[in-house]
Every structure is written in structure tokens, then in C-alpha cells.
Amino acid sequence: MKLLNSVTIGSSWKIIDRFQIVIPALIALLVSLSGTAWALETETASAMDLPKQEERIQEEKPKSVGPKNSSANPLPGFSSSLRVQAVSLWGKTTNETTFRQGMSSLEWPVEMRLLEASYLVAVEDLVELELSLQACPWIRSRNPMEDYDWLDESYYSGRAPHDGIDIYSESTIDEKAISFDARARIFALRKAPAYVGLFLAYTNQEMDFKAYDTVQEGYGTWSDRTGSVSGPSCTYTVEYDIYQIGLSWRFNASDILKVTLDSAFIPYVKVRDEDDHIRRLRISQTNCEGHGRMLAMTMHYSIWNRWFVSSSCTWLNISTNGSQIQYWYGNDPASNGDETGMTAQGIGSDIDQKTMNVGIAIGRTF
């Protein structure tokens, strides 16, 4: 038993002696492996943190401030402008009717001072779209409305024929107007400083008139119709829908001056009017269609810090024809019978307009 114990104890010490040699070696190996693992982990962590560090560096870098006018014009190539313009419009709009007993022509003078507001958007020098609104309140015209009558005396008992106008009258008038315009320019041919392109436009225009204090003169056998009356004579409203197509030329004379010329054919015009002849208790309504021409020039001059001034000049010539219907809402005092409730249809009618306007504006580009 003692021998067994001694052998066991001796073997244990030998094992312990061997472990005394091996254990430090294992510890050294573990320490070495731990150091290697820590180094690898550190390198891996550094490699993994590198993108984050780069992101932090990028975040710390100052952001590009862009061009100085980027806040004013966030879309490259896109610009807009707002303009206010004072417009002087003059000319006339006429309605000429042909009926069985003769012919009559009403010439309404157009002498208005309008205020216009317009908004334009553009994409570089390629496309422009402009919307504008013009309005004029009631004002007194310096010239009268003129009414010419040529009558066939064969339809009137006791009237002898003669040459020239039979009855002529003048009436003082007040007038007002409102107009909406939409214009587009597409400059397909561009070689600075000159540009040529397509011009498209639509105009809705309404003019209103009030006539009063009429002075009338009869000629020849109609001399008994000479006289004058005070107070309202008639009211008149005419509305035009104008469609235009043509060419637009632009020349940039310098960085601050550009000139635009628009030349358009008007292939279609629709006109409607209403004439309430108060003294004869009769309403006349006309519908016409036709065509016309338009020529306009605009000069744009930049002055300071996106502000600009401009001037414009427009010539318009419209010719239409159609028919008129008349309705009597009371007994016409100028006739022998009672026409109350009667209508007359199929009366040939021509409505024409010849006007010109000039304007001076101030605006700002955004």
C-alpha cells in the first residue's frame, strides 16, 4: 500500500514537473495568439471604421454653396418675370348691317387707357409662355360714335331717292374694356444673337360702350329726321376670340437690350355683339367669323438687379362677316306699326376692328 502510494506520488510529481515546463509554454503561446488576434481585430475594426471615418470627414467638409443666384433660380435654364404695363389703345370697331331696305354702319371709337399685368416663364432661349390681363374702367371718349344710314327710298312712301348718306348721327360715348392674352414663342432656329421661331397666341377681348346725347341730321328727302335728343341712346357690347399663328424674331443687341418682332396671321376670329337700341326698344345680336393680321414689336431693356423696362407696339386688323337677329321688346316710336315681340332674322352683318396700341412697362425677372 505504501509502495503504491509512493509510486503514485512519484508519478504525480513527474507529471507536475512536466506541466511546469509545458504550462509556461502554453501560457506564452496563448499570450502570443491573443496578441495576434487582438492585432487582427484592431486592423479589422479599423478597416470597418474607415468608411465611417470617411463619411464623418465628408460630413465635416463644407457643402458647396453653388452659384450666387441659385436661390433665386433653383431650376437651371428656367426663368420667369412679372411685368406691369400702361397701354394706350386707339382705333375703331364697326358693325355694318345690310338689310332689305338699305344699309347701316355703326362706328365705335376705341380710345382707352389700359393697365396690363403679365407673367412670363421661359426655358433658356428656347420656349416662352406669357399670360397677360388688360383692363380699362369706364372712361369718356373724345370722339363720338358715328351712325351712317343708306336707305332705299322705294320701300318708304313719299321718299325720293338721292345720292349719298340719308341719315347721319353722332353720340357721346363712355367705354371700357377687358382683355386676356396667352402667347407662346418657340425659337427653333437659334444662333446668337439672332433667334427665329414659331409664334402662337390667343386673345379674348371685350369692349363695352354707352351712347347718349345724340345729334342727328337727315339729307335730301330725309331732312325731316334732323334733330337731337338728350339722355341714353343705346348700349353696345362686342366680344372677340382671336387665334393667331406666325413667326417671332428676336435680336439680342447686347446683354441688356433685346428686340422681339411678332408677325402673325389670324386664321380664325369669332365675334359676338349685342346692341340695345334704347330709344327704339330693340335688341340686335350678331355672330360673325373671319380672319385678320397682327404685327407687334417689343423692346426689353435691363436696368438694375433683375429689374427691366420695356416698350411695345401692336397693330391689329380684323375682318369678319355673319348674320344678325333683331328683337323688339317694345313699340318702336320711329315706325308706323307696333313691333312689340317681333323679330327680324338673317340680316347680313360685318364686324371689323382696326386698332393700334403702345405700352410702357416695368418688371422684374425671377
Secondary structure, 3 states (H helix, E strand, C coil): CHHHHHHHHHHHHHHHHHHHHHHHHHHHHHHHHHHHHHHHHHHHHHHHHHHHHHHHHHHHCCCCCCCCCCCCCCCCCEEEEEEEEEEEEEEEEEEEEEECCEEEEEEEEEEEEEEEEEEEEEECCCEEEEEEEEEEEEEECCCCEEEEEEECHHHCCCCCCCCCCCEEEEEEEEEEEEEEEEEEEEEEEEECCEEEEEEEEEEEEEEEEEEEEEEEEECHHHHHHCEEEEEEEEEEEEEEEEEEEEEEEEEECCCCEEEEEEEEEEEEEEEEEEEEEHHHCEEEEEEEEEEEEEEEEEEEEEEECCEEEEEEEEEEEEEEEEEEEEEECCCCCCCCCCCCCCEEEEEEEEEEEEEEEEEEEEEEEC
